[in-house]
Amino acid sequence: MGHPPADRQLAIEYLDGLRDPAPLFDHARRLRDEGRGRAITFSPKVFIPVTTLCRDTCTYCTFAKPPGAGGEYLTPEDVLAIARAGDAAGCTEALLTLGDLPEERWPQARVFLASQGHTSTLGYVRAMSELIVAETGLFPHANPGVMTADDMAALRPSNVSMGMMLENISPRLMEPGMPHHNCPDKDPALRMATIEAAGFLRIPFTTGILVGIGETTPEVVDSLLALRRMQARFGHIQEVIIQNFRAKADTLMRRSAEPIPAWFARVVAVSRWILGPEMNLQVPPNLTERYEVYLDAGINDWGGVSPLTIDWVNPEAPWPHLAELQERTESAGYELVPRLPVYPEFIDDHWIDPGLVGRVRDAADHRGYAMRLQEEGIR
């Protein structure tokens, strides 16, 4: 069944409260059911913060820290200990998250990297990815920020997928007084270039937008339209995350207003309308108390949820217990299914390195979802 493309002005009017949202939500649910069915997925993961050092200074972030105040690298022993614990707990994803190019700002970063035989953080991420593949059953998913094509080509043999949030397409957010001021890696042109390079390299890629950091509703819509255009070119965007800003203590934006769930759900529904029935659309379940509202807005994925590790980006927001996530999802009329860090439609040798694709197939069931937790039972 065909659907007319989303209209930019009408989408803005929905977000601005100028239209009754009921038809929008109805349409979003129909699109999701048509394209993705009634299965709601999640990726059982461990969160591995390779380094909390970063050269950027986003005004809403508590992940990045300076040396001496929590900014450091995990050693290979640390990385492997977390990965092995996740493997034992039935996880399938090792999410490797870090700050952007910390060696460009911090001498301490250069000292650590030299001690490990590396000159760049991305080189160290590659080594940690290879270590995880060699020593555990987990699949790395690297989320290192802005990368070049060469960076991603080096990571592809050990990562089944990669990711980086666009956050927003507007360079206005980099102006003085805005959240991305003095953050060179938050330049939307650079971030779109990273997403584009992933398309050329045939890398299943996760991206998304961050809502509530000072953007306008036209900027929200334009960010989604930019991702839709990129997907039309390459087809490699496996998932789009729609993430609501949460104010954090000890940041410059600690008193900033957060998007209320009723309005944010409109953003999610508009995202489904713009991105279409086939896109995997995620909202993190740990950032909203009654997260089921987003099922009615057309999502089909809860993203990475860990039974072991905290959300290092939102440490104040614990993950729901997997049994609770299952109960609340099924009570709303859906099936909760664990997936791999690469979606079923990308499990072939076009999208995955030949050295990994067989291992991925062995870990997937007949639908392409993660076999292990289904056999052992979500717990």
C-alpha positions in Angstrom: 0.0 0.0 0.0 1.4 3.4 -0.9 1.4 6.4 1.3 1.8 10.1 0.3 5.0 11.6 1.6 4.8 13.8 4.7 4.1 17.5 4.2 6.7 19.7 5.9 4.3 22.5 6.7 1.6 20.2 8.0 4.1 18.4 10.1 5.2 21.7 11.7 1.5 22.5 12.4 1.0 19.2 14.2 4.0 20.0 16.4 2.9 23.5 17.0 -0.5 22.3 18.2 -2.4 23.8 15.3 -4.0 20.5 14.3 -5.9 17.7 16.1 -3.2 15.1 16.6 -5.6 12.1 16.5 -5.3 11.5 12.7 -1.6 11.8 13.0 -1.3 9.1 15.7 -3.8 6.8 13.8 -1.6 7.1 10.6 1.6 6.5 12.5 0.3 3.3 14.0 -1.0 2.1 10.6 2.4 2.8 9.0 4.2 0.9 11.8 1.9 -2.1 11.7 2.2 -2.2 7.9 5.9 -1.9 7.7 7.1 -3.6 11.0 4.2 -5.6 12.3 3.4 -5.9 16.0 6.8 -7.0 17.2 8.6 -4.4 19.4 12.3 -5.1 19.5 15.1 -4.3 21.9 18.8 -5.0 21.9 20.1 -6.7 25.1 23.4 -4.9 25.6 26.3 -3.9 27.8 27.3 -0.3 27.7 31.1 0.0 27.5 32.3 3.6 27.9 35.6 3.3 26.3 36.5 6.8 27.4 34.7 9.6 29.1 37.1 12.2 27.8 35.9 14.4 25.0 37.0 17.6 23.2 33.5 19.0 23.0 31.7 20.9 25.7 27.9 20.3 25.1 26.0 22.2 27.8 23.6 19.3 28.5 26.1 16.4 28.8 27.3 14.6 31.9 29.0 11.7 30.0 32.1 13.8 29.2 34.4 14.6 32.1 37.9 16.2 32.4 40.9 14.3 33.6 40.9 14.0 37.4 37.2 14.3 37.6 36.1 11.0 36.0 37.6 11.5 32.5 39.5 8.4 31.7 39.9 5.4 29.4 38.9 1.8 30.2 41.8 -0.6 29.9 41.6 -3.7 27.7 41.1 -5.7 30.9 38.2 -3.4 31.9 36.6 -3.7 28.5 36.9 -7.5 28.4 35.5 -7.8 32.0 32.3 -5.9 31.0 31.9 -7.8 27.8 32.3 -11.2 29.4 29.8 -10.3 32.1 27.3 -9.3 29.3 28.0 -12.5 27.4 27.2 -14.5 30.6 24.0 -12.6 31.1 22.7 -13.4 27.6 23.5 -10.0 26.0 24.3 -9.8 22.3 25.5 -6.2 21.9 28.6 -4.4 23.1 27.9 -0.7 22.8 31.2 1.1 22.6 30.6 4.8 23.4 33.1 7.5 23.9 33.8 11.2 23.6 34.9 12.8 20.3 38.6 12.9 19.6 39.8 13.5 23.2 43.4 13.3 22.1 42.9 16.6 20.3 42.3 18.4 23.6 43.8 16.3 26.5 47.5 15.4 26.9 46.3 12.7 29.3 44.5 11.0 26.4 47.6 11.0 24.3 49.6 9.5 27.2 47.1 6.7 27.7 46.9 5.9 24.0 50.7 5.8 23.7 50.8 3.3 26.6 48.5 1.0 24.6 50.5 1.4 21.4 48.0 3.7 19.7 48.0 7.3 18.4 44.3 7.7 18.1 41.2 6.9 20.1 39.5 5.4 17.1 42.5 3.0 16.7 42.0 2.0 20.3 38.3 1.4 19.7 39.2 -0.8 16.7 41.5 -2.9 19.0 38.8 -3.2 21.7 36.2 -4.2 19.1 38.5 -6.9 17.8 39.2 -8.1 21.4 35.5 -8.4 22.1 34.9 -10.4 18.9 37.9 -12.7 19.6 37.1 -13.3 23.3 33.2 -13.2 23.6 30.0 -13.9 21.8 29.0 -10.3 21.7 28.7 -8.1 18.6 30.3 -4.7 18.9 28.4 -1.6 17.9 30.7 1.4 17.8 29.3 4.8 18.6 32.4 7.1 18.5 31.0 10.3 17.1 32.3 11.9 13.9 34.3 9.5 11.8 36.0 9.6 8.4 35.4 6.9 5.7 38.8 5.4 6.6 37.9 5.3 10.3 34.7 3.4 9.5 36.4 1.1 7.0 38.8 0.0 9.7 36.0 -0.7 12.2 33.7 -2.5 9.7 35.4 -6.0 10.0 34.7 -6.1 13.8 31.5 -4.1 14.0 28.2 -5.4 12.7 26.7 -1.9 12.8 27.7 1.6 13.9 26.0 4.7 15.1 26.1 8.5 15.7 23.2 10.8 16.5 22.6 13.6 14.1 20.9 15.5 17.0 19.8 18.3 14.8 20.4 19.6 11.2 20.5 23.2 12.2 24.0 25.0 12.6 22.2 27.6 14.7 22.6 25.3 17.7 26.4 26.0 17.4 26.1 29.7 17.9 27.1 31.5 21.1 24.7 30.7 23.9 23.5 27.6 22.2 24.2 24.0 23.4 26.7 23.1 20.7 28.8 26.3 20.9 32.5 25.4 20.8 31.7 21.8 19.9 33.4 21.2 16.6 32.1 17.7 16.3 28.5 18.8 16.6 28.6 20.6 13.2 25.7 19.0 11.4 27.5 19.1 8.1 30.3 16.9 9.6 27.7 14.6 11.1 25.8 14.2 7.9 29.1 13.5 6.1 29.8 10.7 8.6 26.3 9.2 7.9 26.9 9.6 4.2 30.3 7.8 4.4 28.6 4.9 6.2 26.2 4.7 3.2 29.0 4.4 0.7 30.7 1.7 2.9 27.4 -0.3 3.3 27.4 0.0 7.1 24.1 -0.6 8.9 23.8 2.7 10.7 21.9 4.0 13.7 21.2 7.7 14.0 18.6 10.0 15.4 17.6 13.4 16.8 17.7 14.9 20.2 14.6 16.9 21.0 14.3 19.7 23.5 17.8 21.4 23.4 16.6 24.7 22.0 15.7 23.8 18.5 12.5 25.1 16.8 9.8 22.8 15.4 10.8 23.6 11.8 14.3 22.5 12.8 12.9 19.2 14.1 11.1 18.5 10.9 14.0 19.5 8.7 16.3 17.2 10.6 13.9 14.3 10.0 13.6 15.2 6.3 17.4 15.3 6.0 17.6 11.7 7.3 14.8 10.7 5.0 16.8 12.0 2.0 19.9 10.3 3.1 18.1 7.0 3.5 16.6 7.4 0.0 20.2 7.5 -1.3 21.8 4.6 0.4 19.2 2.6 2.4 21.7 2.0 5.2 20.0 3.8 8.1 18.8 0.8 10.0 17.3 2.8 12.9 16.3 6.3 13.9 16.3 7.2 17.6 13.9 9.9 18.7 15.4 11.0 22.1 13.9 13.4 24.5 16.2 15.8 26.4 16.4 15.3 30.1 17.9 18.1 32.2 20.9 17.0 34.3 22.4 18.4 37.5 25.8 20.0 37.2 25.2 21.1 33.6 24.5 24.6 32.2 21.1 23.3 31.0 20.1 21.9 34.4 17.1 24.3 34.6 16.0 24.0 31.0 12.5 22.7 30.3 12.1 19.1 29.2 9.7 18.0 26.5 6.5 16.8 28.1 5.6 13.2 26.9 2.3 14.2 25.4 4.0 16.7 23.0 7.1 14.5 22.5 4.8 11.7 21.4 3.7 14.0 18.5 7.3 14.3 17.5 7.5 10.5 17.4 4.4 10.2 15.3 5.6 12.9 12.9 8.9 11.0 12.7 7.0 7.8 11.7 5.1 9.8 9.1 8.2 11.3 7.6 10.4 8.2 7.7 7.8 5.8 6.5 6.6 2.3 7.4 9.9 0.4 6.9 12.1 2.5 9.2 12.9 1.1 12.6 11.9 3.8 15.0 13.2 3.9 18.6 12.4 5.8 21.8 14.5 5.0 24.9 12.2 3.6 27.6 14.3 4.8 30.5 13.7 8.5 29.8 9.9 8.6 30.3 8.0 7.1 33.2 5.0 5.8 31.1 6.9 4.9 28.0 4.0 2.9 26.5 2.7 6.2 25.1 5.2 5.9 22.3 3.8 2.6 21.1 0.7 4.6 20.2 2.9 7.0 18.3 4.3 4.4 15.9 7.6 3.1 17.3 8.8 -0.5 16.9 11.9 -0.6 19.0 13.1 0.3 22.6 16.8 0.3 21.6 19.6 -1.1 23.7 18.5 -2.1 27.2 21.0 -3.5 29.6 20.4 -6.0 32.4 23.9 -5.1 33.8 25.3 -1.7 33.0 23.9 1.8 33.5 23.0 4.2 30.7 26.2 6.2 30.9 24.7 9.0 28.8 21.7 9.3 31.2 23.1 7.8 34.4 20.2 9.2 36.4 17.7 7.1 34.4 17.8 3.4 35.1 16.8 0.9 32.5 13.5 -0.9 33.0 13.9 -4.5 34.1 13.6 -6.7 31.1 10.6 -8.6 32.7 8.9 -5.3 33.3 9.6 -4.1 29.7 8.1 -7.4 28.4 5.0 -7.1 30.7 4.3 -3.5 29.8 4.9 -4.0 26.1 2.7 -7.1 25.9 -0.1 -5.5 28.0 -0.3 -2.9 25.3 -0.9 -5.6 22.7 2.6 -6.2 21.2 5.2 -8.9 21.2 8.6 -8.0 22.8 11.5 -9.6 20.9 15.2 -9.3 21.5 17.3 -8.4 18.5 20.9 -8.3 17.5 22.6 -4.9 17.1 22.0 -5.3 13.4 18.4 -5.6 12.2 17.1 -8.7 10.3 16.9 -7.0 6.9 20.6 -6.2 7.0 21.9 -9.7 7.8 23.6 -10.5 4.6 27.1 -10.1 3.0 26.2 -6.9 1.3 25.9 -5.1 4.7 28.1 -7.1 7.0 31.8 -8.0 6.7 32.4 -11.5 5.3 34.3 -12.4 8.5 31.3 -11.6 10.7 28.2 -12.4 8.6 28.3 -16.2 9.3 28.5 -15.6 13.0 25.6 -13.2 12.9 23.4 -15.7 11.0 24.2 -18.3 13.6 23.0 -16.0 16.3 19.7 -15.2 14.6 16.5 -17.1 14.5 14.3 -17.7 11.4 13.0 -14.1 11.6 16.5 -12.6 12.0 16.1 -11.7 15.7 18.4 -12.7 18.6 18.0 -16.4 19.2 19.7 -16.6 22.6 17.4 -14.7 25.0 14.3 -16.1 23.3 15.6 -19.6 24.0 16.6 -18.8 27.6 13.7 -16.5 28.3 13.7 -12.8 28.9 14.6 -12.2 32.6 
